[in-house]
Amino acid sequence: MQHRRIRRTALIAALIGAVVAAPLGAGTVAYAGVTAPVGNVGKFKQTFVENFSTTASANGQFAKTYANSWQPYPDGTAGTYWSGSQVSARDGYMDVTLDGKHGAAGTFGTPTGAWSHVGGKFSVRAKATGGNGNGAAFMLWPSSNVSSDGEIDYPEANFEGSPMLHHHSMVAGQEANSTSMSTGVTWRSWHVYSVEWIPGKSVQYLLDGKVITTVASNVPTTAHRYMFQVGNWGAAGHLDIDWVSTYEYTG
């Protein structure tokens, strides 16, 4: 399994996107607000939802309690990721503790179903406190671990910056190139970040239920997993995840 390390530096200065001044259109689903969405919407069939309502400590209890919702990288992966010690659940949130020494990473979903998304909708409600110099990358990553099968990153940025989207090239040798855009919001407030992926056709990026852009090139057609990574550097803080939901694209 390939374990992709998030960008240590923000990369924002090198990106081609600009701050979004206003939504570009209406989303295909209503903004879920502070509650996890329930039920199918249009051509998207809900297959998974987790709202982290059961309190669970780190160092074993979280992994056991949420074994059907969260598939962490093995502790010590790449000398960077230690989800066992850093991830817990409190107050209805998945709490990723940032200590400047230990990162965390893993995939959302069941042990068998987390790796086979071909199209769908993927949503997370998240915010961060502290953690300056560190950052997170939520992504759809190819289950093949072949980067030219397509990489979709949203949201991704250092926590002191504005969350970005990066829609990567699927041309072999050019995978680092991306169509990129800033959301213009802050990690310090709760927001819902969603991707609506129709295989081979389009990817819509939504912020709080509103479409901010649609990309119709370099659209993946193979199985992906929905995951996140947090680095092992920067100031102390927390990344809190309120809920996660995934949907199957039914055509």
C-alpha positions in Angstrom: 0.0 0.0 0.0 1.4 3.4 -0.9 1.1 6.0 1.8 1.1 9.5 0.4 2.6 12.2 2.5 0.7 15.5 2.6 2.6 18.6 1.4 4.7 20.0 4.2 4.6 23.5 2.8 1.3 24.9 1.8 2.0 25.2 -1.9 -0.5 28.0 -2.0 1.8 30.5 -3.6 2.4 28.1 -6.5 -1.3 27.3 -7.2 -3.3 28.5 -10.1 -6.6 28.9 -8.3 -8.0 32.1 -6.7 -10.3 32.8 -3.8 -13.9 32.0 -4.6 -15.9 35.2 -4.3 -19.3 33.5 -4.5 -20.8 30.1 -5.2 -20.9 29.1 -8.8 -24.2 27.2 -8.7 -26.6 25.2 -6.6 -25.5 21.9 -5.2 -27.4 18.7 -5.9 -28.0 18.1 -2.2 -29.1 20.5 0.5 -26.5 21.7 3.0 -26.6 19.2 5.9 -25.9 21.9 8.5 -24.8 20.5 11.9 -26.4 17.0 11.5 -25.1 14.1 9.4 -27.2 13.6 6.3 -29.5 10.5 6.1 -30.9 9.0 2.9 -30.3 8.9 -0.8 -30.3 12.1 -3.0 -30.9 12.0 -6.7 -28.4 9.6 -8.4 -26.4 9.2 -5.2 -27.2 6.3 -2.9 -26.0 6.7 0.6 -23.8 3.7 1.6 -22.0 4.9 4.8 -22.5 7.6 7.5 -20.6 8.0 10.7 -21.2 10.7 13.3 -18.8 9.6 16.0 -21.4 9.7 18.7 -19.8 7.1 21.0 -16.9 8.4 23.1 -13.7 6.4 22.7 -10.2 7.0 23.9 -7.0 6.7 21.9 -4.6 3.8 22.2 -7.0 1.1 21.2 -10.5 2.0 22.2 -11.2 4.2 19.2 -9.9 1.6 16.8 -12.1 -1.1 18.3 -15.2 1.1 18.6 -15.0 2.4 15.0 -13.6 -0.7 13.4 -16.4 -0.6 10.8 -15.9 3.1 10.0 -12.2 3.8 10.1 -9.2 1.9 8.6 -6.0 3.6 10.0 -2.6 3.3 8.6 -0.5 1.0 10.7 1.3 2.9 13.5 4.7 4.0 12.5 4.0 4.1 8.7 6.7 6.1 7.0 7.9 7.2 10.4 5.1 9.8 10.3 1.7 8.3 11.1 0.6 7.2 14.6 -3.2 7.1 14.4 -3.4 4.8 17.5 -2.2 7.5 19.9 -3.6 10.5 18.1 -7.2 9.6 17.3 -10.1 9.5 19.7 -13.8 10.4 19.9 -15.2 13.0 22.2 -18.3 15.3 22.3 -19.6 13.7 19.1 -16.4 14.3 17.1 -13.5 12.3 15.8 -10.6 14.2 17.5 -7.2 14.1 15.8 -4.7 15.4 18.3 -1.9 17.5 16.8 1.4 17.4 18.8 4.1 18.3 16.3 5.5 14.8 16.5 2.9 12.3 15.4 0.7 12.4 12.3 -2.4 10.4 11.6 -3.9 8.9 8.5 -6.5 6.4 7.4 -9.5 5.5 5.2 -13.2 6.0 6.0 -15.6 3.1 5.6 -15.9 -0.6 6.4 -13.0 -3.1 6.1 -14.4 -4.5 2.9 -16.2 -1.5 1.4 -13.8 1.3 1.9 -11.6 0.5 -1.1 -14.1 0.1 -4.0 -15.7 3.6 -4.7 -16.1 4.1 -8.5 -17.9 7.4 -8.5 -20.1 8.8 -5.7 -20.5 11.6 -3.3 -18.1 12.1 -0.4 -18.7 14.6 2.4 -17.0 15.6 5.6 -17.8 18.3 8.2 -14.6 19.4 9.9 -12.7 22.2 11.6 -9.3 22.7 13.1 -8.0 24.6 16.2 -4.3 25.4 16.5 -1.9 23.2 14.5 -0.2 26.1 12.7 2.5 24.8 10.4 0.7 21.5 10.1 -2.2 20.7 7.7 -4.6 18.0 6.4 -5.4 16.5 3.1 -8.8 14.8 2.6 -8.6 12.9 -0.6 -10.0 10.3 -3.0 -6.9 8.2 -3.7 -6.7 5.3 -6.2 -7.0 1.9 -4.6 -4.5 0.7 -7.2 -2.0 3.2 -5.7 -1.2 4.3 -9.3 -1.3 8.1 -9.1 -2.2 8.4 -12.8 -5.5 6.7 -12.0 -6.5 10.1 -10.6 -6.2 12.0 -7.3 -8.8 14.3 -5.9 -7.8 16.4 -2.8 -10.5 18.4 -1.0 -10.1 20.0 1.4 -6.3 20.3 1.7 -4.0 23.0 3.1 -2.1 24.1 6.2 -4.4 24.9 9.1 -3.5 28.6 9.2 -4.4 28.9 5.5 -7.6 28.5 3.5 -8.7 25.0 2.6 -8.0 24.3 -1.1 -9.1 21.8 -3.8 -6.5 20.1 -6.0 -7.8 18.1 -9.0 -4.7 16.2 -10.3 -3.7 15.3 -13.8 -4.1 11.7 -14.9 -1.3 12.0 -17.5 1.6 9.8 -16.6 4.5 11.9 -15.5 2.3 14.9 -15.0 0.4 13.8 -11.9 1.7 16.6 -9.8 -0.1 19.2 -12.0 -3.5 20.1 -10.8 -6.5 22.3 -11.3 -6.6 24.1 -7.9 -8.8 26.6 -6.1 -9.1 28.2 -2.7 -12.4 28.0 -0.9 -11.8 31.4 0.7 -13.0 30.1 4.1 -11.0 29.1 7.2 -10.3 25.8 8.9 -11.2 27.6 12.1 -14.9 27.4 11.4 -17.1 24.3 10.8 -17.7 23.7 7.1 -19.0 20.8 5.0 -16.7 19.8 2.1 -18.2 17.5 -0.6 -17.1 15.9 -3.8 -19.6 14.6 -6.4 -17.8 12.3 -8.8 -19.4 10.9 -11.9 -16.9 8.5 -13.4 -15.3 9.7 -16.6 -17.6 12.7 -16.8 -17.2 15.3 -14.1 -16.3 16.1 -10.5 -18.2 18.8 -8.7 -16.7 20.4 -5.6 -19.2 21.8 -3.0 -18.7 24.0 0.1 -21.6 23.9 2.5 -23.9 22.5 -0.1 -23.1 24.9 -2.9 -21.1 24.1 -6.0 -17.9 26.1 -6.2 -16.5 24.5 -9.3 -16.9 21.6 -11.7 -14.0 19.8 -13.4 -14.7 17.8 -16.6 -11.2 16.6 -17.4 -8.9 14.1 -15.8 -12.0 12.4 -14.2 -11.2 9.0 -12.7 -12.9 5.8 -13.7 -11.4 3.2 -11.3 -11.8 2.3 -7.7 -10.7 4.9 -5.1 -10.7 5.2 -1.3 -11.9 8.2 0.8 -9.2 9.1 3.3 -7.2 11.8 5.1 -3.7 12.5 6.3 -2.4 14.9 8.9 1.3 15.6 9.2 3.7 15.2 12.2 5.0 18.8 12.4 3.8 22.2 13.5 2.1 23.5 16.6 -0.2 21.6 19.0 -3.9 21.6 18.2 -6.8 19.5 17.1 -8.5 18.5 13.8 -12.2 17.7 14.7 -14.4 15.7 12.3 -18.1 15.9 13.1 -19.3 13.4 10.5 -18.5 11.6 7.3 -20.9 10.3 4.7 -20.3 8.5 1.4 -22.7 7.7 -1.5 -22.6 5.4 -4.5 -23.3 6.9 -7.9 -26.2 5.0 -9.4 -26.2 6.5 -12.9 
